[in-house]
Amino acid sequence: AKESLQDYLEKHGKIGIYELDTRYLVKMIRNNGNLRAVISTEISNKEDLKIALEKSAKIDEVNFVKEVSTKKNYSHKQGVW
């Protein structure tokens, strides 16, 4: 690798989390469906985090397909085998 994961994430304006029990997270999502959350490197006060979450868009207000889709069409002309 040319740089650390932390350096890469910072350079690209992304956030990472660690020491998270992913099994528990998957169980919560499986049992409760989609959940909203807030992750911040700037806010540490729980009440302020709750306010930030309440101000964020609701799950049914966001077109996630549009958010993750590419703006440009790609044409694959050759298979991988």
C-alpha positions in Angstrom: 0.0 0.0 0.0 1.2 3.5 -0.8 -0.5 5.1 2.3 -2.3 4.1 5.4 -6.1 3.4 5.4 -6.6 6.4 7.7 -4.6 8.7 5.3 -6.6 7.4 2.3 -10.0 8.0 4.1 -9.0 11.5 5.2 -7.8 12.4 1.7 -11.1 11.3 0.1 -13.3 12.8 2.8 -14.5 9.5 4.1 -15.1 8.2 7.6 -14.2 4.8 9.0 -15.3 3.0 12.2 -13.6 0.3 14.2 -14.2 -1.9 17.2 -17.8 -2.3 16.1 -19.6 -5.6 16.8 -20.8 -6.3 13.3 -22.7 -9.4 14.3 -24.8 -7.3 16.7 -25.3 -4.6 14.0 -26.5 -7.2 11.5 -28.8 -8.7 14.1 -30.3 -5.2 14.8 -30.9 -4.5 11.1 -32.4 -8.0 10.6 -34.8 -7.6 13.5 -35.7 -3.9 13.0 -35.2 -3.2 9.3 -33.4 0.0 8.1 -32.0 2.1 10.8 -30.9 5.7 10.7 -27.6 6.6 12.4 -25.1 9.4 12.7 -21.3 9.2 12.7 -19.3 12.2 13.5 -15.6 13.2 14.1 -16.7 16.7 15.2 -19.6 16.1 17.6 -19.1 14.1 20.8 -22.1 15.2 22.9 -24.9 12.6 22.7 -27.6 15.2 22.7 -26.0 17.1 19.9 -25.7 13.9 17.9 -29.4 13.2 18.5 -30.3 16.6 17.2 -28.1 16.1 14.1 -29.9 12.7 13.5 -33.3 14.3 13.9 -32.4 17.0 11.3 -31.2 14.5 8.8 -33.4 13.1 5.9 -35.7 10.2 6.7 -34.9 6.9 4.9 -38.1 7.2 2.8 -37.1 10.7 1.7 -33.8 9.7 0.0 -33.6 8.1 -3.5 -30.6 5.8 -2.7 -30.5 4.3 -6.2 -29.9 7.8 -7.6 -27.3 8.5 -4.9 -25.2 5.5 -5.7 -25.8 5.2 -9.5 -23.2 6.4 -12.0 -23.8 9.5 -14.1 -22.2 7.8 -17.1 -23.1 4.6 -18.9 -20.5 1.8 -19.1 -20.3 -0.8 -21.8 -18.5 -4.1 -21.2 -17.6 -5.7 -24.4 -15.4 -8.5 -23.2 -16.0 -11.2 -20.6 -13.5 -12.0 -17.8 -12.8 -15.5 -19.1 
